[in-house]
Amino acid sequence: FCQLNPKVSAFQRRFVGEVRRCEEMEKTFTFLQQELRGAGRALGPCQENPRAPLAREALRVQEQSEQLAQELREVSRNRASLRGRLGDLRRYLHVLRQGQRFTSLPATPGSPARPRALSERERLLDPSLHQHLERKINFVAGVIHPWRVSAFERLLWRACRGYLVANFVEMPEPMEDPTTGESITWVIFLISYWGEQIGQKIRKISDCFHCHVYPYPESESSRADTMSGLHSQIQDLSVVLEETEQYLEQVLDKVVQVLPTWRVQVQKMKAIYLVLNQCSFDVTEKCLIAEVWCPVQDLTQVQDALRQGSYKSGSSVECFVQRIPTSESPPTLIRTNKFTAGFQSIVDAYGVASYQEVNPAPYAIITFPFIFAIMFGDVGHGLLMFLFALWMVLFENSPSLRQASNEIWQMFFEGRYLILLMGAFSIYTGFIYNECFSKATVIFPSAWSVATMANHSSWSSAYLATHPSLTLDPNVTGVFRGPYPFGIDPIWSLATNHLNFLNSFKMKMSVVLGIVHMGFGVLLGIFNHVHFGQWHRLVLELLPEMIFLLALFGYLVFLIFYKWIMFTTADSLVAPSILIHFIDMFLFTSNADNLPLYRGQVPVQMVLVVLALASVPVLLLGTPLYLRCRRRALRSGHPPPVAGGEQEPLLEGQEAGNSVNATKEDVESGGHGPDAEHLDMAEVLMHQAIHTIEYCLGCVSNTASYLRLWALSLAHARECPRTSRVCPRGLGRPSPSPPLSPELSEVLWTMVMRNGFVRLSYLGGLVLVPVFAAFAVLTVAILLVMEGLSAFLHALRLHWVEFQNKFYVGAGYKLCPFAFAPEAWE
């Protein structure tokens, strides 16, 4: 829905009163929800889908909700008052009981019975010594928080200078604090003093420390009568409190039944009135006008809904839809399902697709898991990831999985199909690398024969003792019987030059896959140019980009495959270096020490470099000059043939003067086609210069960026053992290995599991249990989680920066349709 009242304040719109009424009801619902939470009751979801209430129904809901809220307020207030009064009486009863211990002590043996209760006229000292000295004894009794006892006692002693006797004892049972509601073991105090001034000081100090002070009868009979009265009051209050809580439970049960339905109804009503506030009235103020975006595919459903609404409301005027031609960029709607939603989210995180441009998400369904698997290739690790994702897929309808509140878990669950494919592709690349938990698996017999080499070389025991490494020569007949059926031969896991072999293999593989991936991204731009009728960009932009990429880096891929096909093990020692040839190609020279790969290589390389350099000015100046010539032709009144006509209006739009459909040039040029009145050639040239520099330098940097596939796959894999005794001779010259950290899988195997197997003795079975547990925990924590996250982020960067920027603009915005989406009650 488009906003047709942008200049009207939100407080002056037509249905602001209805919106305020909905907000008032939401405030009442919030109070009811808080009361339910305070009572430990949970509000379940609405089991049905009620329609938005009519005006009369809304008034009834408002009245009933306010009545329930008022009842809850009164009952809660009464219950709190009864609880406070009951707690106060119980504390008073405990004070009287504990005070008996201080004021009614038993008589000492052998002495005459004498009442110990101190009255106002009782003599403190022996009458024989002080016959004329009389003192009046008073008491202050109450309870205090245990944290304040020490400070309270010190202040009493200092303020009254010791003219008092204070006794403190803990209450035998904890009781609720009326202010905080927490359970506290109160401390009972009984202070005896003489003198009115001291009594005033004691009461003021007690008030400052928030003590609960109670009257303390001085005679035994008065205290007994008071305790008897307290017992009867406590019993009566307990009965009244129990009945009050039962009534409160009945009110809460009613709230639990009706509140979910009310909440949904009011949310729908408020959403409708907010949308109606965006509409405008016609001149007669009898008809509402709304301007909306609507997918063409769903236009008939909108018309049917309007027809049904007119019939149900009894309106004499039927609602109708009129399509408006517009020129503004429309929103983008990409329909997804539970399988494609995760991949589309990856693309949308980079940028929402511009209207009708190529969406990279369908291609990312294959390329993203595959590029991840190149860096994470391991059968065991991929199988664990696959099984974890498969468990989430099979139980995806489980409420415990779908409604979990953990944000990290929600990210995993939403991407369960993405994780499933990443695990499956990792199993595939793990078989190619021949790695399962960092160890090689012998699925097929090795193509290398050690016995044949031993018979040919006549290795003796003395030779074997002095040579820790043995070389297998593939040129010897029978030593190398052909390539391994699938993946890498497991004998390479025993070779000392295993890392050199994998360096050469994975580096070339990364370069080839990277250039193919970038070239595919450039070719996808064809669909954008053809769809929007930008034929000049096919010739002036896409063609120079392909020439630049293929003439330099496509030729590098050709050299890799040509050398792999043309040179065998017999002439591998004299095979030329591709790296030196590629450097000489840019220097327009040749190296006598580096033999050519084929006849006429130097002229061909010169021609390719000249083509690549010649494509740069075409890419830089082609589009600006074409736009300039087209603008002059339009001014002269003889426009050239337009590459593409006006775009058909496909959506419900805004006003004709402020229309919404993008022209065919808009998607790629930021909303300003070449026919704009104020075409700034300097700005166009600046943008094209930035694009040219970014593309030409990006071809170099992006190709180097794909070498992360090589680095991370080696970092995730294993490191060859130091005590290997077999060294097959590879094809060609080994590439220098990069300075990598020790491979994580091999580190875990060597430092954890291998030690458990090597030190296996009669206690090996017991030792191996915690060893395997540590290996499993470290594998999941480090390799699956940390390495998986690292490979995921690198694959994400390769798609965003190296692949999508070749054709994808991502300057659009999502279609946010009006819907009654269920939201969590806050």
Solvent accessible surface area in square Angstrom, and as a share of the most:
residue,aa,sasa,rsa
1,F,97,0.40
2,C,12,0.07
3,Q,73,0.32
4,L,37,0.19
5,N,26,0.14
6,P,101,0.64
7,K,198,0.84
8,V,58,0.34
9,S,50,0.32
10,A,63,0.49
11,F,148,0.62
12,Q,137,0.61
13,R,49,0.18
14,R,143,0.52
15,F,36,0.15
16,V,32,0.18
17,G,41,0.40
18,E,54,0.24
19,V,13,0.08
20,R,125,0.45
21,R,78,0.28
22,C,0,0.00
23,E,69,0.31
24,E,89,0.40
25,M,2,0.01
26,E,43,0.19
27,K,132,0.56
28,T,20,0.12
29,F,1,0.00
30,T,53,0.31
31,F,42,0.18
32,L,0,0.00
33,Q,14,0.06
34,Q,107,0.47
35,E,44,0.20
36,L,0,0.00
37,R,138,0.50
38,G,71,0.69
39,A,40,0.31
40,G,70,0.67
41,R,69,0.25
42,A,92,0.72
43,L,32,0.16
44,G,35,0.33
45,P,101,0.64
46,C,30,0.18
47,Q,164,0.73
48,E,110,0.49
49,N,124,0.64
50,P,17,0.11
51,R,142,0.52
52,A,23,0.18
53,P,12,0.08
54,L,112,0.56
55,A,65,0.51
56,R,212,0.77
57,E,48,0.21
58,A,1,0.01
59,L,83,0.42
60,R,110,0.40
61,V,1,0.01
62,Q,35,0.16
63,E,118,0.53
64,Q,71,0.31
65,S,0,0.00
66,E,84,0.38
67,Q,113,0.50
68,L,7,0.03
69,A,1,0.01
70,Q,85,0.38
71,E,49,0.22
72,L,0,0.00
73,R,98,0.36
74,E,77,0.34
75,V,11,0.07
76,S,23,0.15
77,R,141,0.51
78,N,81,0.41
79,R,55,0.20
80,A,63,0.49
81,S,73,0.47
82,L,30,0.15
83,R,101,0.37
84,G,29,0.28
85,R,120,0.44
86,L,10,0.05
87,G,13,0.13
88,D,37,0.19
89,L,5,0.03
90,R,94,0.34
91,R,7,0.02
92,Y,27,0.10
93,L,10,0.05
94,H,15,0.07
95,V,2,0.01
96,L,0,0.00
97,R,106,0.39
98,Q,25,0.11
99,G,2,0.02
100,Q,49,0.22
101,R,140,0.51
102,F,51,0.21
103,T,7,0.04
104,S,39,0.25
105,L,93,0.46
106,P,120,0.75
107,A,65,0.51
108,T,93,0.54
109,P,137,0.86
110,G,91,0.87
111,S,50,0.33
112,P,115,0.72
113,A,100,0.77
114,R,154,0.56
115,P,110,0.69
116,R,96,0.35
117,A,25,0.20
118,L,26,0.13
119,S,56,0.36
120,E,80,0.36
121,R,188,0.69
122,E,26,0.12
123,R,83,0.30
124,L,74,0.37
125,L,91,0.45
126,D,76,0.39
127,P,72,0.46
128,S,78,0.50
129,L,134,0.67
130,H,77,0.34
131,Q,112,0.50
132,H,178,0.79
133,L,65,0.32
134,E,89,0.40
135,R,102,0.37
136,K,95,0.40
137,I,4,0.02
138,N,20,0.10
139,F,24,0.10
140,V,5,0.03
141,A,0,0.00
142,G,0,0.00
143,V,0,0.00
144,I,0,0.00
145,H,19,0.08
146,P,48,0.30
147,W,213,0.75
148,R,90,0.33
149,V,26,0.15
150,S,63,0.41
151,A,38,0.29
152,F,0,0.00
153,E,80,0.36
154,R,126,0.46
155,L,78,0.39
156,L,1,0.01
157,W,153,0.54
158,R,175,0.64
159,A,32,0.25
160,C,5,0.03
161,R,199,0.73
162,G,22,0.21
163,Y,115,0.44
164,L,13,0.06
165,V,81,0.46
166,A,32,0.25
167,N,45,0.23
168,F,51,0.21
169,V,34,0.20
170,E,113,0.51
171,M,5,0.02
172,P,92,0.58
173,E,80,0.36
174,P,80,0.51
175,M,19,0.08
176,E,92,0.41
177,D,12,0.06
178,P,68,0.43
179,T,119,0.69
180,T,92,0.54
181,G,41,0.40
182,E,88,0.39
183,S,85,0.55
184,I,12,0.06
185,T,50,0.29
186,W,7,0.03
187,V,10,0.06
188,I,2,0.01
189,F,0,0.00
190,L,5,0.03
191,I,0,0.00
192,S,19,0.12
193,Y,3,0.01
194,W,76,0.27
195,G,38,0.37
196,E,108,0.48
197,Q,142,0.63
198,I,29,0.15
199,G,0,0.00
200,Q,106,0.47
201,K,96,0.40
202,I,0,0.00
203,R,108,0.39
204,K,136,0.58
205,I,17,0.09
206,S,0,0.00
207,D,98,0.51
208,C,98,0.59
209,F,34,0.14
210,H,126,0.56
211,C,16,0.09
212,H,52,0.23
213,V,62,0.36
214,Y,17,0.07
215,P,99,0.62
216,Y,21,0.08
217,P,27,0.17
218,E,46,0.21
219,S,48,0.31
220,E,71,0.32
221,S,74,0.47
222,S,46,0.30
223,R,1,0.01
224,A,54,0.42
225,D,103,0.54
226,T,37,0.21
227,M,35,0.16
228,S,70,0.45
229,G,29,0.28
230,L,7,0.04
231,H,77,0.34
232,S,56,0.36
233,Q,78,0.35
234,I,22,0.11
235,Q,121,0.54
236,D,91,0.47
237,L,32,0.16
238,S,39,0.25
239,V,86,0.49
240,V,70,0.40
241,L,20,0.10
242,E,102,0.46
243,E,108,0.48
244,T,22,0.13
245,E,55,0.25
246,Q,100,0.44
247,Y,99,0.38
248,L,6,0.03
249,E,80,0.36
250,Q,117,0.52
251,V,8,0.05
252,L,2,0.01
253,D,60,0.31
254,K,112,0.47
255,V,0,0.00
256,V,42,0.24
257,Q,137,0.61
258,V,39,0.22
259,L,0,0.00
260,P,12,0.07
261,T,33,0.19
262,W,14,0.05
263,R,21,0.08
264,V,27,0.16
265,Q,24,0.11
266,V,1,0.01
267,Q,58,0.26
268,K,17,0.07
269,M,10,0.05
270,K,44,0.18
271,A,27,0.21
272,I,59,0.30
273,Y,45,0.17
274,L,81,0.40
275,V,20,0.12
276,L,45,0.22
277,N,12,0.06
278,Q,48,0.21
279,C,11,0.07
280,S,31,0.20
281,F,61,0.25
282,D,41,0.21
283,V,150,0.86
284,T,82,0.48
285,E,108,0.48
286,K,179,0.76
287,C,57,0.34
288,L,66,0.33
289,I,75,0.38
290,A,51,0.40
291,E,21,0.09
292,V,30,0.17
293,W,38,0.13
294,C,7,0.04
295,P,27,0.17
296,V,63,0.36
297,Q,137,0.61
298,D,32,0.16
299,L,19,0.10
300,T,88,0.51
301,Q,121,0.54
302,V,48,0.28
303,Q,64,0.28
304,D,63,0.33
305,A,62,0.48
306,L,61,0.30
307,R,124,0.45
308,Q,108,0.48
309,G,38,0.37
310,S,9,0.06
311,Y,185,0.71
312,K,164,0.70
313,S,85,0.55
314,G,66,0.63
315,S,61,0.40
316,S,116,0.75
317,V,105,0.60
318,E,98,0.44
319,C,64,0.38
320,F,156,0.65
321,V,39,0.22
322,Q,129,0.58
323,R,102,0.37
324,I,40,0.20
325,P,89,0.56
326,T,19,0.11
327,S,61,0.39
328,E,68,0.30
329,S,50,0.32
330,P,0,0.00
331,P,7,0.04
332,T,13,0.07
333,L,76,0.38
334,I,54,0.28
335,R,134,0.49
336,T,65,0.38
337,N,89,0.46
338,K,119,0.51
339,F,69,0.29
340,T,37,0.21
341,A,40,0.31
342,G,15,0.15
343,F,1,0.00
344,Q,13,0.06
345,S,67,0.43
346,I,18,0.09
347,V,1,0.00
348,D,28,0.14
349,A,72,0.56
350,Y,81,0.31
351,G,14,0.14
352,V,27,0.16
353,A,2,0.02
354,S,6,0.04
355,Y,21,0.08
356,Q,59,0.26
357,E,14,0.06
358,V,22,0.13
359,N,30,0.16
360,P,1,0.00
361,A,5,0.04
362,P,76,0.48
363,Y,73,0.28
364,A,4,0.03
365,I,30,0.15
366,I,102,0.52
367,T,27,0.16
368,F,1,0.00
369,P,0,0.00
370,F,61,0.25
371,I,11,0.06
372,F,1,0.01
373,A,0,0.00
374,I,3,0.01
375,M,2,0.01
376,F,1,0.00
377,G,3,0.03
378,D,1,0.01
379,V,22,0.13
380,G,2,0.02
381,H,2,0.01
382,G,0,0.00
383,L,80,0.40
384,L,67,0.33
385,M,20,0.09
386,F,54,0.22
387,L,88,0.44
388,F,78,0.32
389,A,0,0.00
390,L,56,0.28
391,W,109,0.38
392,M,0,0.00
393,V,25,0.15
394,L,122,0.61
395,F,110,0.46
396,E,13,0.06
397,N,123,0.63
398,S,32,0.21
399,P,89,0.56
400,S,85,0.55
401,L,20,0.10
402,R,110,0.40
403,Q,139,0.62
404,A,31,0.24
405,S,115,0.74
406,N,87,0.45
407,E,136,0.61
408,I,115,0.59
409,W,51,0.18
410,Q,46,0.20
411,M,136,0.61
412,F,86,0.36
413,F,1,0.00
414,E,108,0.48
415,G,13,0.13
416,R,12,0.04
417,Y,25,0.10
418,L,13,0.06
419,I,18,0.09
420,L,27,0.14
421,L,34,0.17
422,M,10,0.04
423,G,0,0.00
424,A,36,0.28
425,F,44,0.18
426,S,0,0.00
427,I,34,0.17
428,Y,104,0.39
429,T,5,0.03
430,G,0,0.00
431,F,74,0.31
432,I,43,0.22
433,Y,7,0.03
434,N,7,0.03
435,E,2,0.01
436,C,37,0.22
437,F,63,0.26
438,S,0,0.00
439,K,70,0.30
440,A,29,0.22
441,T,48,0.28
442,V,111,0.64
443,I,93,0.47
444,F,79,0.33
445,P,113,0.71
446,S,30,0.20
447,A,12,0.09
448,W,20,0.07
449,S,16,0.10
450,V,61,0.35
451,A,68,0.53
452,T,41,0.24
453,M,18,0.08
454,A,32,0.25
455,N,122,0.62
456,H,121,0.54
457,S,43,0.27
458,S,91,0.59
459,W,46,0.16
460,S,60,0.39
461,S,93,0.60
462,A,72,0.56
463,Y,85,0.32
464,L,62,0.31
465,A,87,0.68
466,T,97,0.56
467,H,72,0.32
468,P,96,0.60
469,S,49,0.32
470,L,17,0.08
471,T,59,0.34
472,L,1,0.00
473,D,24,0.13
474,P,16,0.10
475,N,77,0.39
476,V,22,0.13
477,T,127,0.74
478,G,30,0.29
479,V,0,0.00
480,F,71,0.30
481,R,148,0.54
482,G,20,0.19
483,P,118,0.74
484,Y,23,0.09
485,P,92,0.58
486,F,89,0.37
487,G,31,0.30
488,I,13,0.07
489,D,10,0.05
490,P,11,0.07
491,I,17,0.09
492,W,14,0.05
493,S,17,0.11
494,L,97,0.48
495,A,0,0.00
496,T,58,0.34
497,N,32,0.16
498,H,1,0.00
499,L,46,0.23
500,N,54,0.28
501,F,59,0.25
502,L,4,0.02
503,N,0,0.00
504,S,22,0.14
505,F,71,0.29
506,K,0,0.00
507,M,49,0.22
508,K,57,0.24
509,M,39,0.17
510,S,0,0.00
511,V,17,0.10
512,V,20,0.12
513,L,51,0.26
514,G,1,0.01
515,I,7,0.04
516,V,90,0.52
517,H,15,0.07
518,M,0,0.00
519,G,9,0.08
520,F,72,0.30
521,G,0,0.00
522,V,2,0.01
523,L,77,0.38
524,L,4,0.02
525,G,5,0.05
526,I,60,0.30
527,F,119,0.50
528,N,2,0.01
529,H,14,0.06
530,V,65,0.37
531,H,96,0.43
532,F,3,0.01
533,G,6,0.06
534,Q,0,0.00
535,W,121,0.43
536,H,17,0.08
537,R,38,0.14
538,L,35,0.17
539,V,90,0.52
540,L,36,0.18
541,E,8,0.04
542,L,17,0.08
543,L,92,0.46
544,P,6,0.04
545,E,13,0.06
546,M,23,0.10
547,I,59,0.30
548,F,18,0.07
549,L,0,0.00
550,L,92,0.46
551,A,7,0.05
552,L,10,0.05
553,F,12,0.05
554,G,18,0.17
555,Y,13,0.05
556,L,25,0.13
557,V,22,0.13
558,F,95,0.39
559,L,0,0.00
560,I,20,0.10
561,F,87,0.36
562,Y,49,0.19
563,K,28,0.12
564,W,172,0.60
565,I,119,0.60
566,M,108,0.48
567,F,42,0.17
568,T,79,0.46
569,T,32,0.18
570,A,84,0.65
571,D,50,0.26
572,S,7,0.04
573,L,136,0.68
574,V,89,0.51
575,A,1,0.00
576,P,2,0.01
577,S,22,0.14
578,I,17,0.09
579,L,121,0.60
580,I,60,0.31
581,H,17,0.07
582,F,27,0.11
583,I,88,0.44
584,D,15,0.08
585,M,2,0.01
586,F,89,0.37
587,L,116,0.58
588,F,87,0.36
589,T,59,0.34
590,S,76,0.49
591,N,60,0.31
592,A,100,0.77
593,D,131,0.68
594,N,7,0.03
595,L,98,0.49
596,P,82,0.52
597,L,13,0.06
598,Y,44,0.17
599,R,238,0.87
600,G,37,0.35
601,Q,4,0.02
602,V,49,0.28
603,P,80,0.50
604,V,65,0.37
605,Q,5,0.02
606,M,72,0.32
607,V,88,0.50
608,L,37,0.19
609,V,5,0.03
610,V,86,0.49
611,L,85,0.42
612,A,1,0.01
613,L,107,0.53
614,A,51,0.40
615,S,7,0.05
616,V,43,0.24
617,P,64,0.40
618,V,67,0.39
619,L,3,0.01
620,L,53,0.26
621,L,76,0.38
622,G,11,0.11
623,T,10,0.06
624,P,5,0.03
625,L,99,0.49
626,Y,60,0.23
627,L,18,0.09
628,R,98,0.36
629,C,84,0.51
630,R,13,0.05
631,R,59,0.21
632,R,146,0.53
633,A,24,0.18
634,L,71,0.35
635,R,175,0.64
636,S,75,0.48
637,G,52,0.50
638,H,146,0.65
639,P,76,0.48
640,P,43,0.27
641,P,127,0.80
642,V,84,0.48
643,A,23,0.17
644,G,22,0.21
645,G,48,0.47
646,E,147,0.66
647,Q,27,0.12
648,E,124,0.56
649,P,36,0.22
650,L,54,0.27
651,L,18,0.09
652,E,13,0.06
653,G,2,0.02
654,Q,41,0.18
655,E,100,0.45
656,A,78,0.60
657,G,83,0.80
658,N,77,0.39
659,S,7,0.04
660,V,2,0.01
661,N,3,0.01
662,A,1,0.01
663,T,37,0.22
664,K,50,0.21
665,E,26,0.12
666,D,14,0.07
667,V,8,0.05
668,E,37,0.16
669,S,52,0.33
670,G,60,0.58
671,G,42,0.40
672,H,130,0.58
673,G,14,0.13
674,P,12,0.08
675,D,86,0.45
676,A,38,0.30
677,E,145,0.65
678,H,167,0.75
679,L,19,0.10
680,D,74,0.39
681,M,35,0.16
682,A,74,0.57
683,E,94,0.42
684,V,28,0.16
685,L,76,0.38
686,M,119,0.53
687,H,115,0.51
688,Q,15,0.07
689,A,26,0.20
690,I,97,0.49
691,H,63,0.28
692,T,5,0.03
693,I,104,0.53
694,E,99,0.44
695,Y,14,0.05
696,C,18,0.11
697,L,120,0.60
698,G,11,0.11
699,C,0,0.00
700,V,86,0.49
701,S,64,0.41
702,N,8,0.04
703,T,12,0.07
704,A,57,0.44
705,S,13,0.09
706,Y,1,0.01
707,L,52,0.26
708,R,49,0.18
709,L,1,0.00
710,W,25,0.09
711,A,27,0.21
712,L,27,0.13
713,S,3,0.02
714,L,0,0.00
715,A,20,0.15
716,H,2,0.01
717,A,2,0.02
718,R,12,0.04
719,E,38,0.17
720,C,12,0.07
721,P,54,0.34
722,R,190,0.69
723,T,114,0.66
724,S,12,0.08
725,R,110,0.40
726,V,20,0.11
727,C,26,0.16
728,P,0,0.00
729,R,88,0.32
730,G,26,0.25
731,L,108,0.54
732,G,21,0.20
733,R,125,0.46
734,P,91,0.57
735,S,16,0.11
736,P,116,0.73
737,S,53,0.34
738,P,33,0.21
739,P,141,0.89
740,L,61,0.30
741,S,71,0.46
742,P,81,0.51
743,E,5,0.02
744,L,53,0.26
745,S,4,0.02
746,E,19,0.08
747,V,46,0.27
748,L,14,0.07
749,W,52,0.18
750,T,50,0.29
751,M,133,0.59
752,V,26,0.15
753,M,13,0.06
754,R,118,0.43
755,N,55,0.28
756,G,6,0.05
757,F,94,0.39
758,V,102,0.58
759,R,184,0.67
760,L,91,0.45
761,S,71,0.46
762,Y,197,0.75
763,L,84,0.42
764,G,1,0.01
765,G,54,0.52
766,L,134,0.67
767,V,73,0.42
768,L,43,0.21
769,V,103,0.59
770,P,79,0.50
771,V,28,0.16
772,F,114,0.47
773,A,51,0.39
774,A,44,0.34
775,F,18,0.08
776,A,37,0.29
777,V,99,0.57
778,L,61,0.30
779,T,3,0.02
780,V,71,0.41
781,A,46,0.36
782,I,51,0.26
783,L,3,0.01
784,L,26,0.13
785,V,80,0.46
786,M,123,0.55
787,E,26,0.12
788,G,7,0.07
789,L,104,0.52
790,S,37,0.24
791,A,2,0.02
792,F,49,0.20
793,L,94,0.47
794,H,49,0.22
795,A,0,0.00
796,L,24,0.12
797,R,91,0.33
798,L,0,0.00
799,H,2,0.01
800,W,60,0.21
801,V,57,0.33
802,E,0,0.00
803,F,1,0.00
804,Q,3,0.01
805,N,55,0.28
806,K,27,0.11
807,F,15,0.06
808,Y,9,0.04
809,V,55,0.31
810,G,16,0.15
811,A,72,0.56
812,G,19,0.18
813,Y,106,0.40
814,K,108,0.46
815,L,27,0.14
816,C,111,0.66
817,P,91,0.57
818,F,82,0.34
819,A,68,0.52
820,F,89,0.37
821,A,64,0.50
822,P,134,0.84
823,E,123,0.55
824,A,83,0.64
825,W,50,0.18
826,E,160,0.72
